[in-house]
């Protein structure tokens, strides 16, 4: 790493890049530089040209004009979006390709060793002495370049990405698409280029692997540039942000949070300057018009002087409108019953591989459930079973009364690749008129020139928008979302989050997006480690609970065997304290909810006694709404009573 007092060399940069496709300008005037050791995050809406710019930097695509420069002698490696390895080699042997020099040295050492062994019993001549000398030099080089560690480095990195000992001899071709993409990332990280370019590297990573990647990149000794829509990832990794908007690029120092704050402030300042200048221009033009109306010589001279001053004025361009965003509000069916979904002893296997077993839970109305766990634990499988896309092997799954669900499939298998965009929506909503469907598609940025495209021609982000459009037109009261933020840009993710929060139904979601998880979850299903844990609380609360439990249980194995009774009690006390904290927060939330509901009920009762007293239709609506509020108040009191019972029984023990 480069120390703070050391002058940084430019690692790579661009000069006046222009990229055109036909008559469309994708990028224009793109000039920036990145110093050694910096970590650049590249952001922008889908279609802004981020991936094209990265391909230009990597030398995989030629710009219309402009140039790219890289530090002399620097190695460069790029992971394209959804890039996957396709090889007949085993997983481990494929990773050896990240170390071609060491592998060649290893083979050379082995050959020289055999030759030395063969000649050992023969008279030692000058050639033998030279061979010994070459072997010693090669061995020292092998050692100094990490030859005795690189195989263990491969093994440990593979393990971090979910490729344990049992999977290292599996042919790469036998892996799933997501696994081969992860493997391509592993190989690139192992090769450790001087300039590391990553296009959406967080796709297909579970939360544990994502955390490891963040830490790895933060400690990376060279330069990194990454395209990502993962806001947490950019906050933790990036030291600079390049924002691509309206074909232009603007560089900001700091992480993603700093960038959003600075961009908003810059937009505010630009708007202020523009309005002030427009007022000044209007004032000058009014003065000129007045002087010309008076039409005396001195007035004409004054008018011409101001016209020259106006011509010399450096005009501030009008702020450009932000890129168009999707407009999303989920259609809502009538209310479901209080019990939305009942599952008992669910189990699923693929062949001899058990995915999960003995899972039981009950989903209540208005729950917003987040399903967590590492890749392969069965999160998406469970979502598919709930969404009717897959049958369980054992167990019972029953929906409550009046439940109407919509299922978002991360694999986008429900889309007909041979259908057009318009026909895909018409097929799902035959009763809707053409105007309503076209209007809905326009809300998801599918305009006249887009709706005749075949689904197979769409990007991942466009397919995601099409699926959300189909869901929006459905009348549902249960949302089942499997990785809904994949392929969506940051603006679209935020719009989706807000739409889910406004949705007055029940939500079951699988997601690795920590911003999304933090905003929407009120209940957690954790499927880690082959277990199923149902936590009633938000994402941050659960992470705190989980980490405090892990710290409490983190004792060395040797000590665990001889753990004393007093230490066991201490560990139990730690768990009890965490549970007490959780129950106290439940009580606080329930009290706040009851207060808000009672205020809403009081307002309705006041309306019924006042302006609505003779409006029988409105009185009927108020009565129904009041009954619904009473039901919610009772449910909140039940939660509070249960929490208070627990606290009264356990608080004294927890405080000891």
C-alpha positions, 0 to 999 in steps of 0.5 A: 500500500502507498503511505499518506506522504508518498506521491501517488502515480496515476494508475489509469485514466481516460482522455475525452472519450466519445462513444456513439452507437449509430446516431446515439451518443452513449458517452461524451467528453469522459476524462478522469484519472485514478491513482495507484491504490485508489478504489473507484466506484462507477455508478449511473442508471442502467444504460448510462454506459458504465459497462461500455466505459469499463470495456473501453478501459480494459481494451475490449471495446474501441471508443469512437474517439478519445484515448485510455492510458495505463501505467507502464508495465501494469497488469490489468484484469477484468470481470465482466457482468455475469462472466462465467468460466466454461472449462472441462478442468476441475475447480482447483485446476482451473484456479491454477491458471491464475498462477501461470508463472509459479506453475511453470516454475514448479514444473521446471523445478520438478524436471530439474529435480529428476535430472539432478537425481538421475545424475547424482550417481554419475561423476559431477562435471561442470554441467551438473554444477550449472544444473545445481546452480540453476535449481537453487536460483529457480527455487529461491525465485519460487519461494520469494514469489509465493510458490510454497503458499499459492496452493493453500491460498487457492484452497482458502479463497475457494472456501470463502466463495463456497467451494469446500474440499469436496467440490474442488475436483468437480468439473467447472462445466458441471457447476451452475451459472452463478457458481461459474460466475463466482469462480471467475471472480475467484480466479481474477482475485487470485491473479491480483492484477495491478488494475482490477476492474469488476462489473457487478461482482456482488451478483450471486454472492451471499452476505458472508462472501460479500463481507469477505470480498469487501474486506479483501478489496479494502486491503487490496494493494493495487488499484480497483474500479468497480461497477455496482448497484450495491450501496452498502458495498460502495460505502465500504469499498469505494474511495472515489465515485465516478457518476455517469449521467446524461453521457457525461462523467463527474468524479467525487471524492469519498464513498457512496454516502459522501457522493450522494450528499455532494451531488445533491448539494451541487445540484442545489447550488447549480439550481440557485446560480441558474435562477439568480442568473436568469433573474439578472438576465431578465432585469437587464433585458427589461432595462434594454427594452425600456431604453430603446422605447425612450429612443434618445441617443443616450438611451440607445448608447445605454441599451447597446452597452448592456447588450454587450455586457449580456453577450459577454456574460458566461451563461450557466446552463439550465440544470438537466432533469434527472434520468427518468425513473420507473413508477411503481405501486403494487396493485392491491387485492382485498384484505387477507385473513389474519393468518396468511400462510401456514407451513408445517414440516416442509422438506425438499431435496434434489436427488440425494442432496437434502436442501432443508427439512422440518421447516414450520412457520406461520405468516401473519397479515402485514408481516414483512419477512426477509429470508436470510442464509448462505448460497445453497441453503434453500432460500430461493427453493423455499420462495419457489415452493411458497410461490407455487413454482415448485412442490415440496417433498414433504410437509404441509403448506396452506394459505389463509382466507382471501390470500392472493399472491404474486411471485417475482422470480430472480431467474426470470423463468416466468418470462416467454423469451419468444414473446414481445414486451407488449404481448408478455403483459397482455398474456398475463392481463388479458382483461386490461385495455391496450391503453392501460397496458401501454401506460403501465409499460411507459411507467417502467420506461418501455416506450413505443420503440421498446414494446415490440422488442422480443424478451430475449433481446432485453437486458437483465435490468429490462427483464426485471422491470418487465416482471415488476410491471406485470406484478404491478398490474396484478391485484395481490395482498401477498408479495413473494420476492426472490432477489428483486433488486438484482439487475436494478440500478440504485434509483430503481432499487430505492423506488422498489423499496418505497413501493414495498413499504407503501404496500398494505399487504404481506411481504416475503422476500429473499435478498442479499441487498442490505439497504433493502433488508434494513428498510423493509424487514420486520421479521427474519427467517434465517436458514444458515447452517441447516437450521431455521430460526424465526426472529421477530424484529428488523434486520439491524436488530437481528444482526445485533442479536446474532453477533452478540450470540456469536460473541457469547458462544465464541470459546475455543474448542479445548475450553468448551470441553471443560467449560465450568458450570459458572461459565455456562451460566454466564453464556446463558445470561448473555443470551438472556440479555440479548433476548431481553433487549429484543423484547424491550424493543418489541414493547416500545414498537407496540406502544408507538403503534398503539398510540398512532392507531388510537390517534387515527381512530380518534380522528375517524370518530371525530369525523363520524360525529361531525362532517360525516354524520349524515353521509351513510356511505362514509359512516360505513367506511369509517365503521369498517376502518375503525374495526380494522384499527381495533383488530390491529390495536388488540394484536399490538396489545397481545405482542406487548403483553407477551413481551411484558410477561417475559420481561417480568419473569426474566429481567431480574435474572438478566440484570444479575 
